[in-house]
Amino acid sequence: MTPPPHDAPKPTWRAWAREVRATQPDRSAEVCAHLAAFLHVRGARRVLAYHALPGEPDVGALAPEFELLTTRARFRPAPHLTLHPWDTATELSRFGIRQPPAGAPRSALETVDAVLLPGLAFDHRGVRLGYGGGFYDRLLPDFGGLTVGVVWEALVVDELPSEAHDLRVSFLATEGGVRPTLR
């Protein structure tokens, strides 16, 4: 399926990405093997990860090798994410994502070595096409550690529409390996 033109609106890109993602086989084990090697080489120990939605690469297999954290979406006073131990994610959010309950212990972003970001698609420059909430864009603008977009290879495109506030990742992880983005 041919991607939309790079200047197509984000809703058009999201529809395209969901359609392509629905056709992808689950190769999460390969993605995790590449990520584990990459993170070990870079000395990462504490990793902010995500609980996968249907169709996303599942990074949960990294839990035995790293101290994984996950997020909880909060909406007051403004939409934001808080960080919590991976194994506290015991309830479903309004988005259908496993997340920790409101009272789960919190962790600080400053203690994180690497962040694994889900996305509907990424481009070679590291631009992320998210789900439209802007949660990661608000969480990570000053994060100094490793940022890795995790996505199927079929959803890495030449160029996505972007705005000044859109987060760019430094690396992309797919079933084919982990590579730096073009900056």
HUWORA-V348033 format. One record per residue. N is the residue number from 1. RES is the residue in one small letter. PHI is phi in whole degrees, 0 to 359 (NA if undefined). Layout:
BEGIN
<<N RES PHI> <N RES PHI>>
END
This chain:
BEGIN
<<1 m NA> <2 t 286> <3 p 293> <4 p 294> <5 p 297> <6 h 301> <7 d 265> <8 a 294> <9 p 296> <10 k 303> <11 p 301> <12 t 294> <13 w 297> <14 r 296> <15 a 298> <16 w 300> <17 a 297> <18 r 297> <19 e 295> <20 v 294> <21 r 301> <22 a 296> <23 t 262> <24 q 274> <25 p 289> <26 d 281> <27 r 242> <28 s 301> <29 a 299> <30 e 292> <31 v 301> <32 c 296> <33 a 298> <34 h 295> <35 l 297> <36 a 300> <37 a 298> <38 f 300> <39 l 293> <40 h 297> <41 v 300> <42 r 268> <43 g 73> <44 a 288> <45 r 240> <46 r 255> <47 v 233> <48 l 277> <49 a 236> <50 y 223> <51 h 272> <52 a 291> <53 l 278> <54 p 305> <55 g 95> <56 e 275> <57 p 299> <58 d 267> <59 v 261> <60 g 301> <61 a 293> <62 l 282> <63 a 305> <64 p 292> <65 e 261> <66 f 224> <67 e 274> <68 l 272> <69 l 242> <70 t 222> <71 t 247> <72 r 232> <73 a 280> <74 r 236> <75 f 239> <76 r 230> <77 p 284> <78 a 221> <79 p 301> <80 h 200> <81 l 250> <82 t 244> <83 l 254> <84 h 213> <85 p 304> <86 w 308> <87 d 285> <88 t 274> <89 a 285> <90 t 238> <91 e 228> <92 l 265> <93 s 280> <94 r 295> <95 f 266> <96 g 85> <97 i 259> <98 r 294> <99 q 215> <100 p 289> <101 p 290> <102 a 305> <103 g 268> <104 a 296> <105 p 302> <106 r 256> <107 s 234> <108 a 267> <109 l 301> <110 e 297> <111 t 268> <112 v 265> <113 d 271> <114 a 212> <115 v 237> <116 l 259> <117 l 249> <118 p 282> <119 g 192> <120 l 288> <121 a 199> <122 f 223> <123 d 250> <124 h 295> <125 r 273> <126 g 93> <127 v 291> <128 r 255> <129 l 261> <130 g 268> <131 y 266> <132 g 105> <133 g 271> <134 g 73> <135 f 298> <136 y 290> <137 d 300> <138 r 282> <139 l 285> <140 l 249> <141 p 299> <142 d 248> <143 f 292> <144 g 259> <145 g 274> <146 l 288> <147 t 239> <148 v 232> <149 g 279> <150 v 243> <151 v 197> <152 w 288> <153 e 305> <154 a 296> <155 l 251> <156 v 260> <157 v 239> <158 d 295> <159 e 206> <160 l 253> <161 p 295> <162 s 214> <163 e 238> <164 a 305> <165 h 277> <166 d 292> <167 l 293> <168 r 244> <169 v 269> <170 s 269> <171 f 221> <172 l 240> <173 a 244> <174 t 226> <175 e 296> <176 g 269> <177 g 137> <178 v 243> <179 r 219> <180 p 288> <181 t 274> <182 l 276> <183 r 249>>
END
